[in-house]
Amino acid sequence: MFEEVKLDFIMITCYKDNPQSQRVIEKNGLSLYKEIELPSTSGKLKESYAFILRKENYK
């Protein structure tokens, strides 16, 4: 997959208050990368997580 699209990693984010999305992301092999803030639909910043899957960790 990574060679086909010439990527070194895939990153995805979700809000901290969304544990269902966190579980789906982790079940798909991504690991927590760092805590960040993302704008919500109201424009205010919300605490969030960034997850990453690196090419060398892809099965």
Order of alpha helices (4+ residues) and beta strands (2+ residues): alpha-beta-alpha-beta-beta
